Amino acid sequence: MNLKHRALEMVSHLGGGQAALSVYDTVAEAPGIDAGVDDRIASYELDPADAEGAVLFPLIPGYSTLCYRFCVLAHAFRTRGYRPILLTDDDDLRSRPELTVDDPHPATTTELCRFRARKIPRMFGFDPVSIGDVLPADYREPTIPDDVESVTYRGVPVSRIARTSTRKYLKRYTIDLSEPSIRAVYTDFLHDAMVLTDTMRRLVDDRSISRIVANEPYYVQGAVPIAVGRMADIDTYTQMRGYLANSILFGRADNLSPIPAFSDPELVGTALDTPLDDDERAAIREVMAGRKSGDIVREQYSSGTGRAIDADAETVVGVFTNLLWDASLIPEGAVYTDVYEWLSDTIERFAGQTGTHVVVKTHPAEAKFGTNESVSGWIRRTYDSLPDNITHLPPDTDVDTYALIEELDAGVVFNSTVGLEMAVEGLPVVVGGYPHYLGHGITYDPDSKAAYGDLLDRIADLDVTEEARRRAWRYAHLLFVCKHIDFPTLDTGDGGRSANTVDHADIAPGAEPFDTVVDRILAGEEVIRPSCLEPLAE
């Protein structure tokens, strides 16, 4: 920890964290705030009488990049006649959604997030509102019920939300509520989901909210606004930094999943039925090549070594796992709802298959971001030794993902985007979870565990039709080109921690991509880049 963090943490323990940050900000650059904001933005005023409605941005937690994204989007809506509401947590919640259990300086992290959630909006001329500001002075906090595992509060499935948030905080997949320390974390999230539900209901009732733009849709900070928005018939959107650097991705909360990679099935159907022209083919080939090289990706997961494996077998199959505590592992419509059962059945089905060698590649994010429950650990606990025809690659392996794919004859995935990339390369892919490309004629999507097992039994005989491969390329173009919106005010080249100078002229009416972003959200349509609108959205 550097000297600044050490000093701020010491003051935080004494209850003076925010005061210390305010003093620090007067003499040095604010922590995590390194972009200038045009004076025309900070001084911009929208006459309340002229506002056509309000757009809510739950700014929880106050990550610096999220603050910038939401403030830029809020200004885009403000200049087009909609009043932004930026909701913050100012010591109103018991849990700390910005933290994980292994955060080396949790007090400082929390103080910084709260500081940024106030500081950055005010740089843009916004006055954020906290949960405590919204709730009445005589508000009585909800009581935690005795049975905490299946709680619905005012129509919101708060126990499910608390479970996913607990997974993220603890960085583990298995949540045993009989363990006091885990139960304490879980009940804090349960409490906060109920408090945020009350906050959202009051905002929806009192503030004439037209749209909601949320973050992290499976955790308390995003899932509760989405649930309340749906019940109030408010079009709600989610957003995230794109898979590609300097981009943003939007999703509609009413899609099959609120994760932004998912799209409206009608839009996907149109994209898959629309041939790519020469420019579009060149664009997606460039993107896929950039993903392989790592030149254009936001997070580089492949080792980049170019190293594959030597497997002396007629058929080589790659099985790709996910980061276990990632909320994308909530496959409500999948054949397998438990990732361990999927992996166990997969290994059992392949064990002893003559002529088939299986490579189980653990997701590199286990090593990159850390985990307290890993696929590698599960394999060690479950098997004294794997079958001779199965090789396990740990998350820090130097085997390159894309070099490995070139050696494969087939792939098996739960939710991984690698499944789409293998399909693009012409490999047959069997799916056990619920990825965004499921059900579009791109992969083999069994409807039962028996059907899944049957596909694995005959995986050497699976083929890929030309139509399936065309659909894979067209889907990849929709995802990686059409849905990725250039966001030049966000610089993700430095781990997503810095932003460029924000200029009013780049956001105001007449400027793309913000004209399209605002228009599509107000229309309740998928947000795709302007160049794709005519062929795909008409």
C-alpha positions as CSV (number, residue, x, y, z in Angstrom):
1,M,0.0,0.0,0.0
2,N,1.4,3.4,-0.9
3,L,1.8,6.3,1.6
4,K,-1.4,8.0,0.5
5,H,-3.5,4.9,0.9
6,R,-1.9,4.1,4.3
7,A,-2.7,7.6,5.6
8,L,-6.2,7.6,4.3
9,E,-6.9,4.2,5.8
10,M,-5.6,5.3,9.2
11,V,-7.9,8.4,9.1
12,S,-10.8,6.2,7.9
13,H,-10.5,4.0,11.0
14,L,-10.8,7.1,13.1
15,G,-14.0,8.2,11.3
16,G,-12.5,11.0,9.3
17,G,-12.1,9.4,5.9
18,Q,-14.4,11.8,3.9
19,A,-12.9,14.8,5.5
20,A,-9.4,13.6,4.7
21,L,-10.4,13.0,1.1
22,S,-11.8,16.5,0.8
23,V,-8.6,18.0,2.2
24,Y,-6.5,15.8,-0.1
25,D,-8.6,16.9,-3.1
26,T,-7.7,20.6,-2.4
27,V,-4.0,20.0,-2.7
28,A,-3.7,17.1,-5.1
29,E,-5.4,15.3,-7.9
30,A,-8.4,13.4,-6.5
31,P,-7.9,9.6,-6.2
32,G,-9.0,7.9,-9.4
33,I,-10.1,11.2,-10.9
34,D,-7.8,12.2,-13.8
35,A,-10.0,13.7,-16.5
36,G,-10.9,17.2,-17.2
37,V,-14.5,18.3,-17.7
38,D,-15.5,21.0,-20.1
39,D,-16.9,24.1,-18.3
40,R,-19.9,24.0,-20.6
41,I,-20.8,20.7,-19.0
42,A,-20.4,21.7,-15.4
43,S,-22.5,24.9,-16.0
44,Y,-25.2,23.3,-18.2
45,E,-28.7,23.8,-16.8
46,L,-32.0,22.1,-17.8
47,D,-35.1,24.0,-16.8
48,P,-37.2,21.6,-14.8
49,A,-40.3,22.9,-16.6
50,D,-38.8,21.7,-19.9
51,A,-37.8,18.2,-18.7
52,E,-39.7,15.5,-20.5
53,G,-38.9,13.0,-17.8
54,A,-36.2,11.6,-15.6
55,V,-33.5,8.9,-16.2
56,L,-32.2,7.1,-13.1
57,F,-28.6,6.0,-12.8
58,P,-27.9,4.0,-9.6
59,L,-24.3,5.0,-9.0
60,I,-23.6,2.2,-6.6
61,P,-20.8,1.5,-6.0
62,G,-18.8,4.5,-6.9
63,Y,-16.2,3.0,-9.2
64,S,-14.3,5.8,-10.9
65,T,-15.0,4.4,-14.4
66,L,-18.6,3.8,-13.6
67,C,-18.9,7.4,-12.3
68,Y,-17.5,8.7,-15.6
69,R,-19.7,6.5,-17.8
70,F,-22.9,7.4,-15.9
71,C,-22.1,11.1,-15.8
72,V,-21.3,11.2,-19.5
73,L,-24.5,9.4,-20.3
74,A,-26.4,11.6,-17.8
75,H,-25.2,14.7,-19.6
76,A,-26.2,13.2,-22.9
77,F,-29.8,12.8,-21.6
78,R,-29.8,16.2,-19.9
79,T,-28.9,18.0,-23.2
80,R,-31.8,16.2,-24.9
81,G,-34.4,17.2,-22.3
82,Y,-34.3,14.5,-19.6
83,R,-33.4,15.1,-16.0
84,P,-30.8,12.7,-14.7
85,I,-31.0,11.3,-11.1
86,L,-27.8,9.8,-9.8
87,L,-28.4,7.6,-6.8
88,T,-25.5,7.0,-4.4
89,D,-24.8,5.0,-1.2
90,D,-23.6,7.4,1.5
91,D,-23.2,4.9,4.3
92,D,-26.8,3.8,3.8
93,L,-26.1,0.1,3.2
94,R,-24.6,-2.4,5.5
95,S,-22.8,-4.4,2.8
96,R,-20.1,-2.9,0.7
97,P,-20.7,-3.9,-2.9
98,E,-17.4,-2.3,-4.0
99,L,-15.5,-4.8,-1.9
100,T,-14.4,-8.5,-2.1
101,V,-13.3,-10.4,1.0
102,D,-9.6,-10.1,0.2
103,D,-9.5,-6.3,-0.4
104,P,-6.2,-5.3,1.2
105,H,-7.6,-1.9,2.4
106,P,-11.4,-2.1,2.6
107,A,-11.9,1.1,4.6
108,T,-10.1,3.2,2.1
109,T,-11.8,1.5,-0.9
110,T,-15.2,2.2,0.6
111,E,-14.3,5.8,1.4
112,L,-12.9,6.4,-2.1
113,C,-16.0,5.0,-3.8
114,R,-18.3,7.2,-1.8
115,F,-16.1,10.2,-2.4
116,R,-16.0,9.6,-6.1
117,A,-19.8,9.1,-6.3
118,R,-20.2,12.6,-5.0
119,K,-17.1,14.3,-6.5
120,I,-17.4,13.2,-10.1
121,P,-21.1,14.0,-10.6
122,R,-20.4,17.5,-9.2
123,M,-17.6,18.0,-11.7
124,F,-20.4,17.5,-14.3
125,G,-22.8,19.8,-12.6
126,F,-25.0,17.1,-11.0
127,D,-26.1,17.0,-7.4
128,P,-26.4,13.3,-6.6
129,V,-29.0,12.0,-4.2
130,S,-28.3,9.3,-1.6
131,I,-30.5,6.5,-0.4
132,G,-30.9,8.3,2.9
133,D,-32.1,11.4,1.0
134,V,-34.8,9.4,-0.7
135,L,-36.2,7.5,2.3
136,P,-38.4,9.4,4.8
137,A,-37.0,10.5,8.1
138,D,-39.2,8.0,9.9
139,Y,-38.2,5.1,7.7
140,R,-38.1,1.8,9.6
141,E,-35.6,-0.7,8.2
142,P,-37.1,-4.1,7.2
143,T,-36.8,-7.0,9.5
144,I,-34.7,-10.0,8.4
145,P,-37.0,-13.1,8.4
146,D,-36.1,-16.3,10.1
147,D,-36.1,-18.2,6.8
148,V,-33.6,-16.3,4.8
149,E,-33.2,-18.6,1.8
150,S,-36.4,-17.9,-0.1
151,V,-37.4,-14.3,0.5
152,T,-39.4,-12.1,-1.8
153,Y,-39.8,-8.5,-0.6
154,R,-42.4,-6.3,-2.3
155,G,-42.2,-8.4,-5.4
156,V,-38.4,-8.5,-5.6
157,P,-36.6,-11.9,-5.2
158,V,-34.1,-10.5,-2.7
159,S,-32.7,-13.8,-1.5
160,R,-31.6,-14.7,-5.0
161,I,-30.0,-11.3,-5.3
162,A,-28.3,-11.7,-1.9
163,R,-26.9,-15.0,-2.9
164,T,-25.2,-13.8,-6.1
165,S,-23.8,-10.7,-4.3
166,T,-22.5,-13.0,-1.5
167,R,-20.7,-15.1,-4.1
168,K,-19.0,-12.1,-5.6
169,Y,-18.0,-10.7,-2.2
170,L,-16.6,-14.1,-0.9
171,K,-15.3,-15.1,-4.4
172,R,-16.8,-18.5,-4.1
173,Y,-19.5,-20.5,-5.8
174,T,-20.8,-22.6,-2.8
175,I,-22.7,-20.6,-0.2
176,D,-23.3,-22.6,3.0
177,L,-25.7,-20.4,5.1
178,S,-25.2,-22.7,8.1
179,E,-21.7,-21.2,8.5
180,P,-22.1,-18.0,10.6
181,S,-19.5,-15.9,8.8
182,I,-21.1,-16.6,5.4
183,R,-24.6,-16.1,6.8
184,A,-23.6,-12.7,8.2
185,V,-22.4,-11.5,4.8
186,Y,-25.6,-12.9,3.1
187,T,-28.0,-11.3,5.6
188,D,-26.3,-7.9,5.1
189,F,-26.9,-8.2,1.4
190,L,-30.5,-9.4,2.0
191,H,-31.1,-6.4,4.2
192,D,-29.6,-4.0,1.6
193,A,-31.7,-5.5,-1.2
194,M,-34.8,-4.7,0.8
195,V,-33.6,-1.2,1.7
196,L,-32.8,-0.6,-2.0
197,T,-36.2,-1.9,-3.0
198,D,-37.9,0.6,-0.7
199,T,-35.7,3.3,-2.2
200,M,-36.4,2.4,-5.7
201,R,-40.1,2.1,-5.1
202,R,-40.2,5.6,-3.6
203,L,-38.1,7.1,-6.5
204,V,-40.4,5.4,-9.0
205,D,-43.5,6.8,-7.2
206,D,-42.2,10.3,-6.7
207,R,-39.8,11.3,-9.5
208,S,-41.5,10.6,-12.8
209,I,-38.8,8.2,-14.0
210,S,-38.8,7.4,-17.7
211,R,-35.8,5.1,-18.0
212,I,-33.4,3.3,-15.7
213,V,-29.7,2.6,-16.7
214,A,-28.2,0.0,-14.3
215,N,-24.8,-1.6,-13.6
216,E,-23.9,-5.2,-12.7
217,P,-27.4,-6.7,-13.3
218,Y,-27.1,-9.8,-11.1
219,Y,-25.8,-8.0,-7.9
220,V,-27.8,-6.0,-5.4
221,Q,-26.8,-2.6,-6.9
222,G,-28.2,-3.6,-10.4
223,A,-30.6,-6.4,-9.8
224,V,-32.9,-4.5,-7.5
225,P,-33.3,-1.4,-9.8
226,I,-34.0,-3.8,-12.7
227,A,-36.7,-5.7,-10.7
228,V,-38.4,-2.6,-9.5
229,G,-38.2,-1.0,-13.0
230,R,-39.9,-4.1,-14.5
231,M,-42.7,-4.0,-12.0
232,A,-43.3,-0.3,-12.8
233,D,-43.2,-1.0,-16.6
234,I,-40.1,1.3,-16.9
235,D,-37.8,0.4,-19.8
236,T,-34.6,-0.5,-18.0
237,Y,-31.1,-0.9,-19.5
238,T,-27.8,-2.4,-18.4
239,Q,-24.4,-1.3,-19.5
240,M,-20.8,-2.5,-19.1
241,R,-17.4,-1.9,-20.6
242,G,-17.2,-3.8,-23.8
243,Y,-15.1,-6.8,-24.5
244,L,-13.1,-4.5,-26.8
245,A,-11.1,-1.6,-25.4
246,N,-12.6,1.9,-25.4
247,S,-16.2,0.7,-25.9
248,I,-19.4,0.3,-24.0
249,L,-22.1,-2.4,-24.4
250,F,-25.8,-2.0,-23.6
251,G,-28.5,-4.6,-22.9
252,R,-32.2,-4.4,-22.3
253,A,-33.3,-5.8,-18.9
254,D,-36.2,-7.6,-20.6
255,N,-34.0,-9.7,-22.8
256,L,-33.5,-13.4,-21.9
257,S,-30.8,-12.2,-19.5
258,P,-30.1,-8.6,-18.5
259,I,-26.4,-9.1,-19.1
260,P,-25.5,-6.7,-22.0
261,A,-24.1,-9.4,-24.2
262,F,-27.7,-10.8,-24.7
263,S,-29.8,-9.2,-27.4
264,D,-33.5,-9.2,-28.3
265,P,-34.2,-12.5,-30.2
266,E,-35.9,-10.7,-33.0
267,L,-32.8,-8.5,-33.6
268,V,-30.6,-11.6,-33.5
269,G,-32.9,-13.4,-36.0
270,T,-32.6,-10.4,-38.3
271,A,-28.8,-10.4,-38.0
272,L,-28.5,-14.1,-38.7
273,D,-30.7,-13.8,-41.7
274,T,-28.8,-10.8,-43.2
275,P,-25.7,-11.6,-45.2
276,L,-22.5,-9.7,-44.4
277,D,-21.2,-7.4,-47.1
278,D,-17.5,-7.1,-47.9
279,D,-16.9,-4.2,-45.4
280,E,-18.7,-6.1,-42.6
281,R,-16.8,-9.2,-43.3
282,A,-13.6,-7.3,-43.2
283,A,-14.6,-5.6,-39.9
284,I,-15.4,-8.7,-38.0
285,R,-12.3,-10.6,-39.3
286,E,-10.2,-7.7,-38.0
287,V,-12.0,-7.9,-34.7
288,M,-11.5,-11.6,-34.3
289,A,-7.8,-11.3,-35.3
290,G,-7.5,-8.6,-32.7
291,R,-9.0,-10.8,-30.0
292,K,-6.5,-13.5,-30.9
293,S,-3.5,-11.2,-30.7
294,G,-4.9,-9.3,-27.7
295,D,-4.3,-6.0,-29.5
296,I,-7.9,-4.7,-29.1
297,V,-9.3,-6.6,-26.0
298,R,-10.0,-4.9,-22.7
299,E,-8.8,-7.9,-20.7
300,Q,-6.2,-10.3,-22.1
301,Y,-7.0,-13.8,-20.9
302,S,-5.0,-15.8,-23.3
303,S,-1.4,-16.5,-22.4
304,G,-0.2,-15.2,-25.8
305,T,2.6,-17.8,-26.0
306,G,1.3,-19.5,-29.1
307,R,1.8,-22.8,-27.2
308,A,-0.7,-25.6,-27.7
309,I,-0.6,-29.2,-26.5
310,D,0.5,-32.5,-28.0
311,A,-2.4,-34.9,-27.9
312,D,-2.0,-38.1,-29.7
313,A,-5.7,-38.9,-30.4
314,E,-8.1,-39.1,-33.2
315,T,-10.4,-36.5,-31.6
316,V,-9.3,-33.7,-29.3
317,V,-12.0,-31.9,-27.4
318,G,-11.6,-28.7,-25.4
319,V,-13.7,-28.1,-22.3
320,F,-13.7,-24.5,-21.1
321,T,-14.9,-23.4,-17.7
322,N,-15.9,-20.1,-16.2
323,L,-14.8,-18.1,-13.1
324,L,-17.1,-19.7,-10.5
325,W,-18.2,-16.7,-8.6
326,D,-19.1,-14.7,-11.7
327,A,-22.8,-13.9,-11.8
328,S,-23.0,-15.1,-15.4
329,L,-23.2,-18.6,-13.9
330,I,-26.9,-18.2,-13.2
331,P,-28.3,-20.4,-15.9
332,E,-32.0,-20.2,-15.2
333,G,-32.9,-21.7,-18.6
334,A,-30.0,-24.1,-18.9
335,V,-29.9,-27.9,-18.9
336,Y,-27.4,-27.7,-15.9
337,T,-28.1,-25.3,-13.1
338,D,-25.0,-26.5,-11.1
339,V,-21.6,-26.0,-12.7
340,Y,-20.1,-28.9,-10.7
341,E,-22.7,-31.3,-11.9
342,W,-22.1,-30.2,-15.5
343,L,-18.3,-30.7,-15.1
344,S,-18.7,-34.0,-13.3
345,D,-21.1,-35.4,-16.0
346,T,-18.8,-34.2,-18.7
347,I,-15.7,-35.9,-17.2
348,E,-17.6,-39.1,-16.6
349,R,-19.0,-39.2,-20.1
350,F,-15.6,-38.7,-21.7
351,A,-13.7,-41.0,-19.4
352,G,-12.4,-44.0,-21.3
353,Q,-13.7,-42.9,-24.7
354,T,-11.3,-44.6,-27.1
355,G,-9.6,-42.3,-29.5
356,T,-10.7,-39.1,-27.7
357,H,-8.5,-36.8,-25.6
358,V,-10.2,-34.1,-23.6
359,V,-8.5,-30.9,-22.4
360,V,-10.2,-29.2,-19.5
361,K,-9.0,-25.6,-19.6
362,T,-9.7,-23.6,-16.4
363,H,-10.6,-19.9,-16.9
364,P,-7.5,-17.7,-16.6
365,A,-9.6,-15.2,-14.5
366,E,-9.2,-17.5,-11.5
367,A,-5.5,-16.5,-11.5
368,K,-6.0,-13.0,-12.8
369,F,-8.7,-11.9,-10.3
370,G,-8.4,-14.5,-7.6
371,T,-10.9,-16.9,-6.3
372,N,-11.6,-18.7,-3.0
373,E,-13.2,-21.6,-4.8
374,S,-11.6,-22.9,-8.0
375,V,-12.3,-25.5,-10.7
376,S,-8.8,-26.7,-10.2
377,G,-9.4,-27.2,-6.4
378,W,-12.7,-29.0,-7.1
379,I,-10.9,-31.4,-9.5
380,R,-8.2,-32.1,-6.9
381,R,-10.8,-32.8,-4.2
382,T,-13.0,-34.9,-6.4
383,Y,-10.5,-37.1,-8.3
384,D,-7.5,-38.9,-7.0
385,S,-6.4,-38.7,-10.6
386,L,-8.2,-37.8,-13.8
387,P,-8.8,-40.5,-16.5
388,D,-5.9,-41.0,-18.7
389,N,-7.6,-39.4,-21.7
390,I,-8.3,-36.1,-19.8
391,T,-5.8,-33.3,-19.2
392,H,-6.5,-30.5,-16.8
393,L,-4.8,-27.1,-17.5
394,P,-4.7,-24.8,-14.5
395,P,-5.7,-21.1,-14.8
396,D,-2.1,-19.9,-15.0
397,T,-1.1,-22.3,-17.8
398,D,1.1,-21.0,-20.6
399,V,-1.0,-22.9,-23.1
400,D,-2.5,-20.3,-25.4
401,T,-6.3,-20.4,-25.8
402,Y,-6.3,-19.7,-29.5
403,A,-3.4,-22.0,-30.3
404,L,-5.2,-24.7,-28.5
405,I,-8.4,-24.1,-30.5
406,E,-6.4,-24.7,-33.7
407,E,-5.7,-28.2,-32.4
408,L,-9.2,-29.1,-31.4
409,D,-11.8,-31.1,-33.2
410,A,-14.7,-30.0,-31.0
411,G,-15.5,-27.9,-27.9
412,V,-17.7,-28.0,-24.8
413,V,-18.6,-25.0,-22.8
414,F,-20.9,-23.8,-20.0
415,N,-21.2,-20.1,-20.6
416,S,-17.9,-19.1,-22.1
417,T,-17.5,-16.7,-25.1
418,V,-14.8,-19.1,-26.3
419,G,-17.7,-21.2,-27.5
420,L,-18.7,-18.6,-30.0
421,E,-15.1,-18.2,-31.1
422,M,-14.8,-21.9,-31.7
423,A,-18.0,-21.9,-33.7
424,V,-16.6,-19.1,-35.8
425,E,-13.6,-21.3,-36.5
426,G,-15.9,-24.1,-37.7
427,L,-15.7,-26.4,-34.7
428,P,-18.8,-28.2,-33.4
429,V,-19.6,-26.8,-29.9
430,V,-21.8,-28.5,-27.2
431,V,-23.3,-26.2,-24.6
432,G,-24.3,-27.1,-21.1
433,G,-25.1,-23.7,-19.6
434,Y,-26.8,-20.6,-20.9
435,P,-24.5,-18.4,-23.0
436,H,-25.8,-15.4,-25.0
437,Y,-25.4,-17.3,-28.3
438,L,-27.6,-20.3,-27.1
439,G,-30.5,-21.3,-29.3
440,H,-29.5,-19.5,-32.5
441,G,-28.4,-22.5,-34.6
442,I,-24.7,-21.8,-33.9
443,T,-23.9,-24.5,-31.4
444,Y,-25.3,-27.8,-30.3
445,D,-27.8,-26.9,-27.5
446,P,-29.3,-30.0,-25.8
447,D,-32.6,-29.7,-24.0
448,S,-31.9,-32.4,-21.4
449,K,-29.0,-34.0,-19.5
450,A,-29.6,-37.2,-21.4
451,A,-29.4,-35.3,-24.7
452,Y,-26.2,-33.6,-23.5
453,G,-24.6,-36.9,-22.7
454,D,-25.6,-38.4,-26.0
455,L,-23.9,-35.5,-27.8
456,L,-20.7,-36.1,-25.9
457,D,-20.8,-39.8,-26.7
458,R,-20.8,-39.1,-30.4
459,I,-18.8,-35.9,-30.4
460,A,-16.3,-37.2,-32.9
461,D,-19.2,-37.5,-35.4
462,L,-20.6,-34.0,-34.9
463,D,-20.2,-31.7,-37.8
464,V,-20.8,-28.0,-38.6
465,T,-22.9,-27.0,-41.6
466,E,-22.0,-24.0,-43.7
467,E,-25.2,-22.3,-42.6
468,A,-24.2,-22.8,-38.9
469,R,-20.8,-21.2,-39.6
470,R,-22.4,-18.3,-41.5
471,R,-24.6,-17.7,-38.5
472,A,-21.7,-17.8,-36.2
473,W,-19.9,-15.1,-38.2
474,R,-23.0,-13.0,-38.4
475,Y,-23.7,-13.3,-34.7
476,A,-20.1,-12.4,-33.9
477,H,-20.5,-9.3,-36.1
478,L,-23.7,-8.3,-34.2
479,L,-21.9,-8.7,-30.8
480,F,-18.4,-7.4,-31.5
481,V,-19.2,-4.8,-34.1
482,C,-22.8,-3.7,-33.9
483,K,-23.4,-3.8,-30.2
484,H,-20.0,-2.3,-29.2
485,I,-20.4,1.4,-29.0
486,D,-17.3,3.6,-29.2
487,F,-17.0,5.5,-26.0
488,P,-14.1,7.8,-26.5
489,T,-14.4,9.5,-23.1
490,L,-13.4,6.2,-21.5
491,D,-9.8,5.1,-21.8
492,T,-9.5,1.4,-20.9
493,G,-5.9,1.0,-22.1
494,D,-4.7,1.4,-18.5
495,G,-6.8,-1.2,-16.9
496,G,-9.9,0.9,-17.2
497,R,-8.8,3.4,-14.6
498,S,-8.5,6.6,-16.5
499,A,-10.6,8.8,-18.7
500,N,-9.9,11.4,-21.3
501,T,-11.0,15.0,-21.2
502,V,-14.8,15.2,-21.5
503,D,-16.0,17.8,-24.0
504,H,-19.6,19.1,-24.3
505,A,-19.4,19.1,-28.1
506,D,-18.7,15.4,-28.1
507,I,-21.9,14.6,-26.2
508,A,-24.5,17.3,-27.0
509,P,-27.2,16.8,-29.7
510,G,-25.7,16.2,-33.1
511,A,-22.9,14.1,-31.7
512,E,-22.6,10.4,-32.3
513,P,-22.8,7.8,-30.7
514,F,-24.8,9.7,-28.1
515,D,-27.7,10.7,-30.5
516,T,-28.1,7.0,-31.2
517,V,-27.7,5.8,-27.6
518,V,-30.3,8.2,-26.2
519,D,-32.7,7.8,-29.1
520,R,-32.6,4.0,-28.9
521,I,-33.0,3.9,-25.1
522,L,-35.9,6.3,-25.2
523,A,-37.5,4.2,-27.9
524,G,-37.0,1.0,-25.9
525,E,-34.9,-0.5,-28.6
526,E,-31.6,-2.4,-28.7
527,V,-28.6,0.0,-28.6
528,I,-26.5,-0.7,-31.7
529,R,-24.0,1.4,-33.5
530,P,-25.4,3.8,-36.2
531,S,-23.8,2.0,-39.1
532,C,-25.8,-1.1,-38.2
533,L,-29.2,0.6,-37.8
534,E,-30.4,0.5,-41.4
535,P,-29.7,-3.2,-42.2
536,L,-30.6,-4.6,-38.7
537,A,-33.1,-2.4,-37.0
538,E,-35.5,-1.3,-39.7
